[in-house]
Amino acid sequence: MRDYEENEVLTGEEVTPTGHLVFNIDVMLAKRKMSVTELAKKVGITLANMSILKSGKAKAVKVSTIEKLCEILACQPGDLFEYVKDNE
């Protein structure tokens, strides 16, 4: 989560991200001793699309897909991915 300076004001201007999301689905799969194939079937998406999610190459993810992942893996959204600054 980004920390804001005490006197920093957020404006209505569009923000350009200076980082990216890192998907931790592999970590959760290992903790739950579940295969990626099994997870894809339970979520109801193709193995190819699950691989795109795992690799972090997805451009968008449905909220319903995140909900299913959380239900199946018994986790919170923050367990699935994190935001990392590009310079870190």
N, C-alpha and C positions, 0 to 999 in steps of 0.2 A: 504494500500500500504506500502511496506517495505521501511523504510528509510535506506540509506546507509551512512556509515561513509565517510567523505570527502576523505580520502586516501585509501578507500577500493577498491580493484580491483576484478572484477568478472572474474573468469577463465572459461575455457571450461569444467571444471569438472562437473559431474552430481550432482545436488543439491537434497538433501533429505528434503522434506517439514517438517517444525516444527509446522505446524498448519493444519487447515482444513477449508473447506468452510461451511458456515452456509447459508442455503437457506431460504429466506424471502418471499416465495410465499404466505404463509398464510397472511402476513401483506398486500401484494398487493391485495389479494382476498378480504380482509376486506375493504380496501380503495375503491375498485371498486364495493363492494356489489355483488360479484359474487361467485357462488358455485364452489367447486373443480370439480364437475361433468360437469358443464357448460364449465369450462376452458379446461378440458380434451377433450371434444367434439370439441371445437373450434380449439384446437391445433392439434387434430387428433391423440391423443395417448390414450391408455387405462387408465381407472381409476386407475388400479393397478400400471402402470408406473408413473402416476402423483403422486401417493402416495409415491412411491420410491423417486421421485424428491423432494417432500415436506419434507420428513423425512431426506434428506441429505445422503441417503444410495446409491445414484446413483454413479456408478464408472465412467461414461462418459455421456456427454450430447452433442447431435448434435448442431452445430452452428445454423442450420435451426430451431431447436426447441427453442433455446434462442431467435432467431429473431421473431418467432411466438409469444412467450410469451410476448416479448416487444411490439409487434404490438397490441396484444389483450388487454394487461394491460396498454397500453400507458405509458411505463416506459423505463428506461435505464437498461442495464445489471447489473450495480452496485446496482440497486434497488432490484434485484432478489436475489443476494447472496453477501456475503462478506467473506474475508479471516481473520481468527482469529487464533492467536498463541495459541498453546495448553496450555501454562502456564498462559494464561490470563483468 
